Amino acid sequence: MARSDPPYRVRTERLLIRCWEPRDAPLLKEAVDSSLDHLRDWMPWAQAEPQPLEEKVALLRRFRARFDLGEDFVYGILAPDESEVVGGTGLHTRVGDDAFEIGYWIRASRAGSGLATEATAALTRVAFAVCGADRVEIRVDPPNAPSAAIPRKLGFTEEATLRRRLPGGAAGSGPRDVVVFSLFSEEFAASAAAGATVEAFDAAGARVL
């Protein structure tokens, strides 16, 4: 059975995870611009940074449009009072009608504080408990040990290393390998992600978890 669309807002102990809005563009630009050395090794999109503010506005309008249309679900990770963009994440639909892929990045000034793990655990719980997904995947660049530690910590299974499946990172580099981690619905209750502290709300503000 196909999964349901994710909620618009998710609260954890330290974070607000919500769909992007165009008004977030200045905070997003500040987070990305201050983290370029941190991001460029692992995020292909960071090769095109820094971008003008108007391009960030256009990007967030596209993210919001796709979210509203149920096509893909890109979230901002923000401080609880929305004063700072901490990073970005998403429940991406590119891995099948009954599944999501979770991606994540954290700004350099907040790296190493467990926030990516907290956000990923929350979205994993949302994917299974709210959306009815059968499978959640996380894909990681093999040398990115901190990123690979997250699915391992949350109880995902490392399935395989796929060769030359990720776009090149630094300018001039070729396609890169990717490590695929997965968690299935019947495995979720026994995973660390099942214990994530989460509140989730739909577009009308009604609590769904």
LUMTIVO-8595 format. One record per residue (C-alpha): residue in three letters; x, y, z; residue number from 1. Coordinates in steps of 0.05 Angstrom, whole numbers, plus 32768, in hexadecimal, padded with zeros to 4 digits. Example, Ala and Ser with C-alpha at 12.3 -4.5 7.8 and 13.67 -1.06 7.14 Angstrom:
2
SITE residu   c1   c2   c3 num
SITE    Ala 80F6 7FA6 809C   1
SITE    Ser 8111 7FEB 808F   2
END
This chain:
209
SITE residu   c1   c2   c3 num
SITE    Met 8000 8000 8000   1
SITE    Ala 801A 8045 7FEE   2
SITE    Arg 8030 8071 8027   3
SITE    Ser 800C 80B0 803E   4
SITE    Asp 802A 80F6 8038   5
SITE    Pro 8055 810E 8072   6
SITE    Pro 8041 8145 80A4   7
SITE    Tyr 8055 818D 809B   8
SITE    Arg 8074 8198 80DF   9
SITE    Val 809B 8169 810D  10
SITE    Arg 80B4 817C 8152  11
SITE    Thr 80EC 8158 8177  12
SITE    Glu 810E 8166 81B9  13
SITE    Arg 813D 819A 819A  14
SITE    Leu 8123 81A8 8154  15
SITE    Leu 80EA 81BF 8129  16
SITE    Ile 80E8 819A 80E6  17
SITE    Arg 80B7 81B8 80B5  18
SITE    Cys 80AB 81C3 806B  19
SITE    Trp 80D2 81FE 8051  20
SITE    Glu 80B2 8241 8045  21
SITE    Pro 80CD 8279 8018  22
SITE    Arg 80D7 82A5 8055  23
SITE    Asp 810C 8275 806D  24
SITE    Ala 813B 8288 8035  25
SITE    Pro 8168 82B9 805C  26
SITE    Leu 8172 8287 8094  27
SITE    Leu 817F 824E 8063  28
SITE    Lys 81B2 8278 803D  29
SITE    Glu 81D6 828A 807E  30
SITE    Ala 81D9 8241 8093  31
SITE    Val 81F3 8229 8050  32
SITE    Asp 8224 8262 8044  33
SITE    Ser 8243 8258 8089  34
SITE    Ser 824B 820D 807D  35
SITE    Leu 8266 8207 8037  36
SITE    Asp 82A8 81E6 8049  37
SITE    His 8281 81B5 8074  38
SITE    Leu 824D 81A5 803E  39
SITE    Arg 8273 81A4 7FFC  40
SITE    Asp 8295 8161 8008  41
SITE    Trp 8252 813D 800F  42
SITE    Met 821A 8166 7FF0  43
SITE    Pro 821C 816C 7FA4  44
SITE    Trp 81EC 81A8 7FA7  45
SITE    Ala 821F 81CE 7FD1  46
SITE    Gln 824C 81D4 7F94  47
SITE    Ala 821D 8209 7F79  48
SITE    Glu 8220 8232 7FB9  49
SITE    Pro 821F 8269 7FCE  50
SITE    Gln 81DF 827D 7FAA  51
SITE    Pro 81BC 82C1 7FAA  52
SITE    Leu 8182 82C9 7FDA  53
SITE    Glu 814F 82CC 7FA2  54
SITE    Glu 8165 8287 7F8A  55
SITE    Lys 815B 826C 7FD1  56
SITE    Val 8115 828A 7FD1  57
SITE    Ala 8106 8268 7F8E  58
SITE    Leu 8123 8226 7FA8  59
SITE    Leu 80F7 8227 7FE6  60
SITE    Arg 80BA 8237 7FBD  61
SITE    Arg 80C8 81F9 7F94  62
SITE    Phe 80D2 81CF 7FD2  63
SITE    Arg 8090 81E8 7FF0  64
SITE    Ala 806B 81DD 7FAE  65
SITE    Arg 8082 8195 7FA9  66
SITE    Phe 8070 818A 7FF3  67
SITE    Asp 802A 81A5 7FE9  68
SITE    Leu 8020 817B 7FAB  69
SITE    Gly 8037 813B 7FCF  70
SITE    Glu 8072 8131 7FA0  71
SITE    Asp 80AD 8136 7FCF  72
SITE    Phe 80B6 814C 8017  73
SITE    Val 80F2 8179 8026  74
SITE    Tyr 80F6 8194 806D  75
SITE    Gly 811E 81CA 808F  76
SITE    Ile 813D 81B9 80D3  77
SITE    Leu 8135 81F7 80FE  78
SITE    Ala 813F 820D 8145  79
SITE    Pro 80FE 8206 816D  80
SITE    Asp 80F2 8252 816A  81
SITE    Glu 8102 8252 811F  82
SITE    Ser 813B 8284 8129  83
SITE    Glu 8170 8258 8108  84
SITE    Val 8173 8226 80D0  85
SITE    Val 8198 81EA 80ED  86
SITE    Gly 8198 81C1 80AD  87
SITE    Gly 816B 819D 807C  88
SITE    Thr 814C 8159 8074  89
SITE    Gly 8114 8137 804E  90
SITE    Leu 80E7 80FC 8042  91
SITE    His 80F6 80F1 7FF8  92
SITE    Thr 80C9 80C8 7FCB  93
SITE    Arg 80FD 80B1 7F99  94
SITE    Val 8104 806A 7FB6  95
SITE    Gly 80BD 8051 7FA9  96
SITE    Asp 8073 805C 7FB7  97
SITE    Asp 8076 8039 7FFA  98
SITE    Ala 80B9 8054 8012  99
SITE    Phe 80E0 8093 8023 100
SITE    Glu 8129 80A6 8020 101
SITE    Ile 8141 80D3 8058 102
SITE    Gly 8179 8104 8049 103
SITE    Tyr 8198 8136 8079 104
SITE    Trp 81CC 816D 8082 105
SITE    Ile 81DE 8197 80BF 106
SITE    Arg 81FF 81DB 80C0 107
SITE    Ala 8248 81DB 80D4 108
SITE    Ser 823D 8200 8116 109
SITE    Arg 820D 81CB 812F 110
SITE    Ala 8231 818D 8114 111
SITE    Gly 8243 8156 8145 112
SITE    Ser 820A 8164 8176 113
SITE    Gly 81DC 812B 8162 114
SITE    Leu 81A9 8156 813E 115
SITE    Ala 81AB 812F 80FC 116
SITE    Thr 819E 80EF 8124 117
SITE    Glu 8165 8110 8149 118
SITE    Ala 8145 8129 8109 119
SITE    Thr 814E 80E7 80E5 120
SITE    Ala 8131 80BF 811E 121
SITE    Ala 80F4 80ED 811E 122
SITE    Leu 80E8 80E8 80D3 123
SITE    Thr 80F2 809C 80D6 124
SITE    Arg 80BB 8098 810A 125
SITE    Val 808E 80C6 80E2 126
SITE    Ala 809A 809D 80A3 127
SITE    Phe 8081 805D 80C4 128
SITE    Ala 8050 8075 80F8 129
SITE    Val 802E 80AD 80D1 130
SITE    Cys 803A 809E 8087 131
SITE    Gly 8036 8052 8089 132
SITE    Ala 8076 8048 8062 133
SITE    Asp 8090 8002 8057 134
SITE    Arg 80D9 8016 8051 135
SITE    Val 8107 8051 8062 136
SITE    Glu 814B 8058 8041 137
SITE    Ile 8188 8082 8050 138
SITE    Arg 81C0 8089 801D 139
SITE    Val 8205 809F 8032 140
SITE    Asp 8247 80AF 8010 141
SITE    Pro 8276 8077 8028 142
SITE    Pro 82AD 80A5 8044 143
SITE    Asn 827A 80CE 806C 144
SITE    Ala 8281 80A7 80AD 145
SITE    Pro 8258 80D8 80D9 146
SITE    Ser 821E 80D4 80A9 147
SITE    Ala 8221 8088 80A5 148
SITE    Ala 8221 8083 80F0 149
SITE    Ile 81DA 809E 80F2 150
SITE    Pro 81B4 8065 80D1 151
SITE    Arg 81DF 8033 80F6 152
SITE    Lys 81CD 8054 8139 153
SITE    Leu 8183 8053 8128 154
SITE    Gly 8180 800A 8115 155
SITE    Phe 8182 800D 80C9 156
SITE    Thr 81A3 7FD3 80A4 157
SITE    Glu 81DC 7FE0 8074 158
SITE    Glu 81C6 7FBE 8033 159
SITE    Ala 81FA 7FCD 7FFF 160
SITE    Thr 822C 7FFC 7FE1 161
SITE    Leu 8215 8012 7F9C 162
SITE    Arg 824C 8028 7F6D 163
SITE    Arg 824D 806C 7F4B 164
SITE    Arg 8205 807F 7F5C 165
SITE    Leu 820E 80C3 7F7D 166
SITE    Pro 821E 8103 7F56 167
SITE    Gly 8265 811C 7F5B 168
SITE    Gly 8277 8147 7F97 169
SITE    Ala 82B1 8176 7F8C 170
SITE    Ala 82B7 8197 7F48 171
SITE    Gly 82D2 8167 7F15 172
SITE    Ser 82C6 8128 7F3E 173
SITE    Gly 82A0 80EE 7F20 174
SITE    Pro 8265 80C7 7F3B 175
SITE    Arg 826E 80AB 7F81 176
SITE    Asp 8259 806B 7FA4 177
SITE    Val 8220 806A 7FD5 178
SITE    Val 8211 803E 8012 179
SITE    Val 81C7 802C 8019 180
SITE    Phe 81A7 8021 805D 181
SITE    Ser 815F 800B 8067 182
SITE    Leu 812C 7FFF 809D 183
SITE    Phe 80EA 7FDA 8090 184
SITE    Ser 80A8 7FE4 80B3 185
SITE    Glu 80AB 7FA2 80D8 186
SITE    Glu 80F0 7FB5 80F3 187
SITE    Phe 80DC 7FFB 810B 188
SITE    Ala 80C0 7FE9 8150 189
SITE    Ala 8103 7FCB 8165 190
SITE    Ser 812D 8005 814A 191
SITE    Ala 8148 8040 8171 192
SITE    Ala 811E 806E 8145 193
SITE    Ala 80DE 8052 8163 194
SITE    Gly 80EE 8076 81A4 195
SITE    Ala 80F7 80BB 8184 196
SITE    Thr 80D2 80F3 81A8 197
SITE    Val 80A6 8111 8171 198
SITE    Glu 8069 813C 8167 199
SITE    Ala 804F 8142 8120 200
SITE    Phe 801A 8171 8102 201
SITE    Asp 7FF6 8174 80C0 202
SITE    Ala 7FEC 81B1 8093 203
SITE    Ala 7FB1 81C8 80BD 204
SITE    Gly 7FD8 81C3 80FE 205
SITE    Ala 7FB5 8185 8117 206
SITE    Arg 7FE2 8155 813C 207
SITE    Val 7FEC 8112 8119 208
SITE    Leu 8021 80F4 8147 209
END
